[in-house]
């Protein structure tokens, strides 16, 4: 909670500064739009096939791919690493999830949350240390 408040204040104080999206708005919008269509189409197919328990897993795969596309837009190894780690974990959990009837969100949610939070911590510490974890 303290981290969220601290970085929230820092964001507010830096609000007028340029962002990593400067000059990349169109590309970012196209990528996000395509990812939303892909996630939505996959969820619709799963719903139609009465395989709703896989929706969380599918959306997580699209989110992991999103981080790979962000690394292409922003540059930087950390977003590439995050996407690869997330996809690797999702692929690894696929087999065990097939052998159960439990909702995939039971495993997918903590996995995605932990990897995103860990990456946010690395990025926050890097920013505080004056390092630039992205190339651009």
C-alpha positions as CSV (number, residue, x, y, z in Angstrom):
1,X,0.0,0.0,0.0
2,X,2.9,2.3,0.8
3,X,4.5,1.6,-2.5
4,X,1.2,2.4,-4.3
5,X,0.8,5.7,-2.4
6,X,4.4,6.7,-3.0
7,X,4.5,6.0,-6.7
8,X,1.0,7.6,-7.0
9,X,2.3,10.8,-5.5
10,X,5.4,10.6,-7.7
11,X,3.2,10.1,-10.8
12,X,1.1,13.1,-9.8
13,X,4.2,15.3,-9.4
14,X,5.5,14.2,-12.8
15,X,2.2,14.5,-14.6
16,X,3.3,17.2,-17.0
17,X,6.5,15.3,-18.1
18,X,6.5,13.4,-21.5
19,X,5.6,9.7,-21.3
20,X,7.2,6.7,-23.0
21,X,4.2,6.8,-25.5
22,X,5.3,10.2,-27.0
23,X,5.2,9.7,-30.7
24,X,3.9,6.1,-30.4
25,X,0.2,6.6,-29.7
26,X,-1.0,5.2,-33.0
27,X,1.1,2.1,-32.9
28,X,0.2,1.5,-29.3
29,X,-3.5,1.9,-30.1
30,X,-3.4,-0.5,-33.0
31,X,-1.6,-3.1,-30.9
32,X,-4.0,-2.8,-28.0
33,X,-7.0,-2.8,-30.3
34,X,-5.8,-6.0,-32.0
35,X,-5.2,-7.6,-28.6
36,X,-8.6,-6.7,-27.3
37,X,-10.1,-8.3,-30.5
38,X,-8.0,-11.4,-30.0
39,X,-9.0,-11.7,-26.3
40,X,-12.6,-11.1,-27.0
41,X,-12.8,-13.6,-29.9
42,X,-11.1,-16.2,-27.8
43,X,-13.5,-15.7,-24.9
44,X,-16.4,-15.8,-27.3
45,X,-15.3,-19.1,-28.7
46,X,-14.7,-20.5,-25.2
47,X,-18.2,-19.4,-24.1
48,X,-19.7,-20.9,-27.2
49,X,-17.9,-24.2,-26.6
50,X,-19.0,-24.1,-22.9
51,X,-15.3,-24.0,-21.8
52,X,-15.7,-20.8,-19.7
53,X,-13.2,-22.1,-17.1
54,X,-10.4,-21.5,-19.7
55,X,-11.3,-17.8,-20.2
56,X,-8.8,-16.5,-17.5
57,X,-6.0,-18.6,-19.0
58,X,-6.7,-17.4,-22.5
59,X,-6.9,-13.7,-21.5
60,X,-3.6,-14.2,-19.5
61,X,-2.0,-15.6,-22.7
62,X,-3.1,-12.4,-24.6
63,X,-1.8,-10.2,-21.7
64,X,1.6,-12.0,-21.8
65,X,1.8,-11.4,-25.5
66,X,0.8,-7.8,-24.8
67,X,4.0,-7.4,-22.8
68,X,6.0,-8.8,-25.7
69,X,4.4,-6.2,-28.0
70,X,5.1,-3.5,-25.4
71,X,8.8,-4.4,-25.5
72,X,8.7,-3.9,-29.2
73,X,7.0,-0.5,-28.9
74,X,9.0,0.8,-25.9
75,X,12.2,-1.2,-26.2
76,X,13.9,-2.7,-23.2
77,X,14.6,-6.2,-22.0
78,X,12.4,-6.2,-18.9
79,X,9.1,-6.3,-20.8
80,X,10.4,-9.0,-23.1
81,X,11.5,-11.0,-20.0
82,X,8.1,-10.5,-18.3
83,X,6.2,-11.7,-21.4
84,X,8.5,-14.8,-21.8
85,X,8.2,-15.7,-18.1
86,X,4.5,-15.3,-18.1
87,X,4.0,-17.3,-21.3
88,X,6.3,-20.0,-20.0
89,X,4.4,-20.3,-16.8
90,X,1.0,-20.4,-18.6
91,X,2.2,-23.1,-21.0
92,X,3.6,-25.1,-18.1
93,X,0.4,-24.9,-16.1
94,X,-1.7,-25.9,-19.2
95,X,-1.2,-29.7,-18.7
96,X,-2.0,-29.8,-15.0
97,X,-5.1,-27.5,-15.5
98,X,-6.4,-29.9,-18.1
99,X,-6.5,-32.7,-15.5
100,X,-8.8,-30.8,-13.2
101,X,-12.1,-29.1,-13.4
102,X,-11.1,-26.1,-11.2
103,X,-11.3,-22.6,-12.7
104,X,-8.1,-21.7,-14.4
105,X,-8.2,-18.3,-12.6
106,X,-7.3,-20.0,-9.4
107,X,-3.8,-20.5,-10.7
108,X,-3.6,-17.9,-13.5
109,X,-4.5,-14.9,-11.3
110,X,-1.8,-15.3,-8.7
111,X,0.8,-16.1,-11.4
112,X,0.0,-13.0,-13.5
113,X,-0.3,-10.8,-10.4
114,X,3.0,-11.9,-8.9
115,X,5.0,-11.5,-12.2
116,X,3.5,-8.1,-12.9
117,X,4.1,-6.9,-9.3
118,X,7.7,-8.2,-9.3
119,X,8.4,-6.4,-12.6
120,X,6.8,-3.2,-11.2
121,X,9.1,-3.4,-8.2
122,X,12.2,-3.8,-10.5
123,X,11.0,-0.9,-12.6
124,X,10.3,1.3,-9.6
125,X,13.7,0.6,-8.0
126,X,15.4,1.2,-11.3
127,X,13.6,4.5,-11.7
128,X,14.6,5.5,-8.1
129,X,18.2,4.6,-8.8
130,X,18.2,6.7,-12.0
131,X,18.6,3.6,-14.3
132,X,16.6,3.3,-17.5
133,X,15.3,-0.3,-17.9
134,X,13.9,0.5,-21.3
135,X,15.9,1.4,-24.4
136,X,14.0,4.5,-25.5
